[in-house]
Amino acid sequence: MQDVGREDQRVQKSQDKEKHRPLGHDRQRIENALLTLELTAEAFRNPSIADLFKSNRAGLTAAVAKTLGDGKSAPLRAEMILDLVEGLALRATAEERRPTTAERTALHEFARVAIGQAFPSAENGQSSKSKTP
C-alpha cells in the first residue's frame, strides 16, 4: 500500500514541475508535430500523400502487431495502440503542451494491458491471452 502512495506523490511532484516548465525547450518538438498535422491534412486532399501515410501506417501496425504475437486480434490491438499514442500527441500539440506525466502513465498502463494479453504472465508462467473470440 505504501508503494502506491509514494507513486502517487512522485506523479504529483512531476506534474507540478511540468506545470511550471516553459515550452521553449520543447518548441522544436511542437513544430515537428504541427508539421505532421499539416502533412496529415494534406493527405486528405492529395491521394499520393495519402498513399505514403497508408504505407507508413501499415508498416507501423505490422511491427506493433508482430510484437503483440500471432493472435487474430493483434493487428486491431496494434492499430488501437497507435491511435492512442497519436491521439494523445495530436491533442497535446494542439494545446501547445507536452503530454502530462499522468497522461503518459495512463498510456503506458493501457499499452501494458494490451501487450500483456499477448505474452505469458511473468508471475504464473501461463498465457494471459483473452479466451474471447
MARFIVEX-712270 format. One record per residue: residue in one letter; x, y negated, z of N, C-alpha, C, O in turn. Coordinates in pm, whole numbers. Layout:
N
   rest   n_east   n_north     n_up   ca_east   ca_north    ca_up   c_east   c_north     c_up   o_east   o_north     o_up
      a        X         Y        Z         X          Y        Z        X         Y        Z        X         Y        Z
...
# end
This chain:
133
   rest   n_east   n_north     n_up   ca_east   ca_north    ca_up   c_east   c_north     c_up   o_east   o_north     o_up
      m       81       119        0         0          0        0       86      -126        0       52      -224      -66
      q      197      -124       74       284       -240       80      342      -272      -56      361      -389      -90
      d      372      -168     -136       429       -191     -269      334      -272     -355      378      -359     -430
      v      203      -244     -346       105       -318     -425      106      -465     -384      102      -554     -470
      g      110      -492     -253       113       -630     -205      236      -704     -253      228      -820     -292
      r      350      -637     -249       474       -700     -296      468      -727     -445      516      -831     -492
      e      410      -635     -520       398       -654     -665      307      -773     -694      337      -854     -781
      d      196      -784     -621       106       -899     -639      179     -1029     -609      161     -1128     -681
      q      262     -1031     -504       337      -1151     -469      438     -1185     -578      456     -1301     -612
      r      504     -1081     -632       602      -1103     -739      534     -1162     -862      586     -1255     -923
      v      419     -1107     -899       345      -1156    -1016      301     -1300     -992      314     -1384    -1081
      q      250     -1330     -872       205      -1467     -840      321     -1565     -847      307     -1674     -902
      k      437     -1527     -792       554      -1615     -794      597     -1642     -938      630     -1755     -973
      s      595     -1539    -1022       634      -1554    -1161      535     -1643    -1235      574     -1726    -1318
      q      405     -1626    -1206       304      -1710    -1269      322     -1856    -1230      307     -1945    -1314
      d      354     -1880    -1104       375      -2017    -1058      492     -2081    -1133      484     -2198    -1170
      k      600     -2006    -1154       715      -2059    -1228      675     -2092    -1372      716     -2195    -1425
      e      595     -2004    -1434       555      -2026    -1572      470     -2150    -1589      479     -2218    -1691
      k      387     -2181    -1490       301      -2299    -1499      383     -2427    -1510      340     -2523    -1572
      h      501     -2427    -1450       583      -2547    -1444      698     -2547    -1544      776     -2642    -1549
      r      710     -2442    -1624       819      -2433    -1720      781     -2509    -1847      674     -2485    -1903
      p      866     -2598    -1894       835      -2670    -2017      843     -2577    -2138      914     -2477    -2136
      l      768     -2611    -2242       766      -2528    -2363      885     -2553    -2453      902     -2482    -2552
      g      969     -2651    -2425      1079      -2687    -2513     1165     -2569    -2554     1198     -2555    -2672
      h     1202     -2484    -2460      1290      -2372    -2496     1216     -2264    -2573     1278     -2175    -2631
      d     1084     -2269    -2574      1004      -2172    -2650      954     -2230    -2782      882     -2162    -2856
      r      991     -2352    -2812       940      -2420    -2930      965     -2339    -3058      876     -2330    -3142
      q     1083     -2282    -3073      1112      -2205    -3195     1022     -2083    -3206      974     -2052    -3315
      r      999     -2015    -3095       908      -1900    -3098      768     -1943    -3139      702     -1877    -3219
      i      723     -2053    -3084       590      -2102    -3117      582     -2139    -3264      484     -2108    -3332
      e      686     -2206    -3315       688      -2242    -3456      687     -2116    -3544      621     -2114    -3647
      n      761     -2014    -3504       760      -1888    -3579      622     -1825    -3578      574     -1776    -3681
      a      557     -1828    -3462       423      -1771    -3453      323     -1851    -3536      233     -1794    -3599
      l      338     -1984    -3536       249      -2066    -3618      270     -2038    -3767      175     -2036    -3844
      l      394     -2017    -3806       422      -1980    -3944      355     -1848    -3978      301     -1831    -4087
      t      359     -1754    -3885       292      -1626    -3907      142     -1647    -3924       80     -1583    -4009
      l       84     -1735    -3845       -59      -1766    -3860      -89     -1824    -3998     -187     -1788    -4062
      e       -4     -1914    -4042       -23      -1974    -4174      -11     -1869    -4285      -89     -1869    -4380
      l       85     -1781    -4272       101      -1674    -4371      -18     -1578    -4368      -63     -1529    -4472
      t      -68     -1552    -4250      -186      -1465    -4237     -306     -1529    -4307     -380     -1463    -4379
      a     -324     -1659    -4285      -433      -1730    -4352     -416     -1724    -4503     -513     -1704    -4577
      e     -293     -1740    -4550      -266      -1734    -4694     -297     -1594    -4749     -338     -1580    -4864
      a     -276     -1492    -4668      -304      -1355    -4711     -452     -1336    -4744     -487     -1252    -4827
      f     -540     -1412    -4679      -683      -1404    -4711     -715     -1467    -4846     -814     -1432    -4909
      r     -630     -1559    -4889      -653      -1629    -5015     -576     -1568    -5132     -617     -1582    -5247
      n     -465     -1502    -5103      -374      -1457    -5207     -356     -1306    -5198     -295     -1257    -5103
      p     -408     -1230    -5296      -401      -1084    -5290     -258     -1028    -5283     -236      -924    -5221
      s     -161     -1094    -5346       -25      -1040    -5340       34     -1055    -5200      108      -967    -5154
      i        2     -1164    -5131        45      -1178    -4991      -29     -1076    -4905       30     -1016    -4815
      a     -156     -1057    -4932      -236       -959    -4857     -175      -819    -4871     -171      -744    -4774
      d     -130      -786    -4990       -68       -654    -5011       57      -637    -4925       81      -529    -4870
      l      137      -743    -4914       257       -737    -4830      219      -716    -4683      282      -636    -4613
      f      117      -788    -4638        72       -772    -4499       19      -631    -4475       49      -570    -4372
      k      -60      -581    -4570      -115       -445    -4555       -3      -342    -4549       -9      -249    -4468
      s       97      -358    -4632       210       -266    -4633      287      -271    -4501      322      -168    -4445
      n      312      -392    -4454       383       -409    -4327      302      -348    -4213      356      -278    -4128
      r      172      -377    -4211        85       -325    -4105       81      -172    -4109       82      -108    -4004
      a       75      -114    -4228        72         32    -4240      201        92    -4183      197       195    -4116
      g      314        29    -4211       441         78    -4158      447        69    -4006      493       161    -3940
      l      400       -44    -3951       397        -60    -3806      303        43    -3742      337       106    -3642
      t      186        59    -3801        88        155    -3748      144       296    -3751      128       371    -3655
      a      208       332    -3860       266        466    -3872      375       489    -3767      383       597    -3709
      a      457       388    -3744       565        402    -3645      508       418    -3504      554       503    -3428
      v      408       338    -3471       348        349    -3337      274       482    -3325      284       549    -3223
      a      200       521    -3429       126        647    -3426      221       766    -3409      189       861    -3338
      k      335       760    -3474       434        867    -3461      481       878    -3315      500       988    -3264
      t      498       765    -3251       537        763    -3110      428       823    -3023      456       888    -2923
      l      302       799    -3061       190        848    -2982      167       998    -2997      104      1060    -2910
      g      216      1058    -3104       202       1202    -3121      114      1237    -3239       75      1150    -3317
      d       83      1367    -3250        12       1419    -3366     -139      1420    -3352     -208      1463    -3445
      g     -191      1374    -3243      -336       1378    -3222     -410      1301    -3330     -357      1207    -3390
      k     -534      1342    -3354      -616       1277    -3457     -640      1130    -3425     -659      1049    -3516
      s     -641      1096    -3298      -670        957    -3260     -546       868    -3260     -558       747    -3239
      a     -428       923    -3282      -305        845    -3275     -306       724    -3369     -270       615    -3325
      p     -344       739    -3496      -344        621    -3583     -440       511    -3536     -407       393    -3542
      l     -557       549    -3489      -652        450    -3440     -601       383    -3312     -612       261    -3297
      r     -545       462    -3222      -489        404    -3099     -372       312    -3134     -355       207    -3071
      a     -292       350    -3233      -180        265    -3276     -232       131    -3328     -177        26    -3295
      e     -338       134    -3409      -396         10    -3460     -448       -76    -3346     -432      -198    -3347
      m     -510       -13    -3248      -566        -88    -3136     -456      -152    -3052     -470      -266    -3006
      i     -346       -80    -3031      -233       -137    -2957     -177      -257    -3032     -151      -362    -2971
      l     -158      -244    -3164      -109       -357    -3243     -207      -474    -3240     -165      -589    -3230
      d     -337      -445    -3249      -438       -552    -3241     -427      -627    -3109     -435      -750    -3105
      l     -409      -553    -3002      -400       -616    -2870     -276      -704    -2859     -284      -817    -2812
      v     -163      -652    -2903       -38       -730    -2898      -50      -856    -2985      -18      -966    -2941
      e      -97      -838    -3108      -109       -952    -3198     -213     -1052    -3148     -193     -1173    -3159
      g     -323     -1002    -3094      -428      -1091    -3043     -378     -1179    -2930     -405     -1299    -2927
      l     -305     -1119    -2836      -250      -1197    -2725     -152     -1302    -2778     -154     -1417    -2734
      a      -68     -1262    -2872        30      -1356    -2927      -39     -1470    -3001        1     -1586    -2987
      l     -142     -1439    -3078      -213      -1544    -3151     -284     -1641    -3056     -280     -1762    -3076
      r     -349     -1587    -2954      -420      -1672    -2859     -324     -1764    -2785     -348     -1883    -2771
      a     -214     -1706    -2737      -116      -1788    -2665      -56     -1894    -2757      -36     -2009    -2716
      t      -28     -1858    -2880        28      -1953    -2975      -70     -2066    -3004      -31     -2183    -3008
      a     -196     -2031    -3023      -297      -2133    -3050     -308     -2231    -2933     -342     -2348    -2951
      e     -281     -2182    -2812      -286      -2266    -2693     -150     -2329    -2660     -134     -2394    -2556
      e      -52     -2308    -2750        84      -2361    -2735      145     -2327    -2600      190     -2413    -2526
      r      144     -2198    -2571       200      -2150    -2445      252     -2008    -2466      226     -1945    -2568
      r      325     -1961    -2369       371      -1823    -2368      263     -1739    -2300      190     -1790    -2216
      p      253     -1611    -2335       164      -1525    -2257      210     -1524    -2111      330     -1523    -2083
      t      115     -1526    -2020       149      -1527    -1878      199     -1390    -1834      182     -1291    -1905
      t      260     -1387    -1718       304      -1259    -1661      186     -1166    -1643      195     -1047    -1672
      a       74     -1219    -1596       -45      -1136    -1576      -93     -1078    -1709     -132      -961    -1715
      e      -91     -1157    -1815      -132      -1108    -1947      -37     -1000    -1997      -80      -897    -2048
      r       93     -1025    -1983       191       -925    -2027      179      -797    -1945      190      -687    -1999
      t      158      -812    -1815       143       -694    -1729       21      -613    -1771       28      -491    -1781
      a      -91      -681    -1794      -213       -612    -1838     -191      -543    -1972     -238      -431    -1993
      l     -120      -609    -2063       -91       -549    -2192       -7      -422    -2175      -36      -320    -2237
      h       95      -429    -2092       179       -312    -2067       99      -199    -2003      117       -82    -2039
      e       11      -232    -1909       -71       -129    -1845     -163       -62    -1947     -178        60    -1946
      f     -224      -142    -2034      -310        -86    -2138     -231         7    -2229     -275       118    -2261
      a     -114       -39    -2271       -31         43    -2360       11       172    -2292       13       278    -2354
      r       45       164    -2163        83        286    -2090      -31       387    -2088       -8       507    -2103
      v     -153       339    -2070      -268        428    -2070     -284       492    -2208     -303       613    -2220
      a     -276       410    -2313      -291        461    -2449     -179       559    -2483     -204       664    -2544
      i      -58       527    -2444        56        615    -2472       51       738    -2384       86       848    -2428
      g        9       720    -2260         3        832    -2166      -86       945    -2212      -65      1059    -2173
      q     -183       915    -2296      -272       1019    -2348     -197      1109    -2446     -243      1219    -2475
      a      -85      1064    -2495       -12       1140    -2596      101      1223    -2538      153      1312    -2606
      f      140      1197    -2415       256       1263    -2358      220      1337    -2230      126      1300    -2161
      p      295      1442    -2199       271       1512    -2074      295      1421    -1955      381      1334    -1957
      s      218      1445    -1853       235       1369    -1729      364      1413    -1663      389      1532    -1650
      a      444      1319    -1622       571       1350    -1556      546      1411    -1419      630      1484    -1367
      e      429      1379    -1359       401       1428    -1225      369      1576    -1222      416      1648    -1134
      n      288      1623    -1318       246       1763    -1311      292      1848    -1428      264      1968    -1433
      g      361      1787    -1523       414       1862    -1635      309      1907    -1734      339      1984    -1824
      q      186      1862    -1719        78       1901    -1808       42      1784    -1899       63      1668    -1864
      s      -14      1817    -2014       -54       1713    -2107     -172      1637    -2050     -261      1695    -1987
      s     -171      1507    -2073      -282       1425    -2028     -369      1382    -2146     -443      1284    -2137
      k     -359      1457    -2259      -440       1424    -2375     -587      1436    -2342     -629      1523    -2266
      s     -664      1348    -2398      -808       1350    -2377     -866      1472    -2446     -822      1510    -2555
      k     -965      1534    -2383     -1030       1651    -2440    -1148      1613    -2526    -1210      1701    -2586
      t    -1182      1485    -2534     -1298       1444    -2614    -1263      1449    -2760    -1149      1422    -2798
      p    -1362      1483    -2845     -1335       1493    -2989    -1312      1360    -3054    -1289      1354    -3175
# end
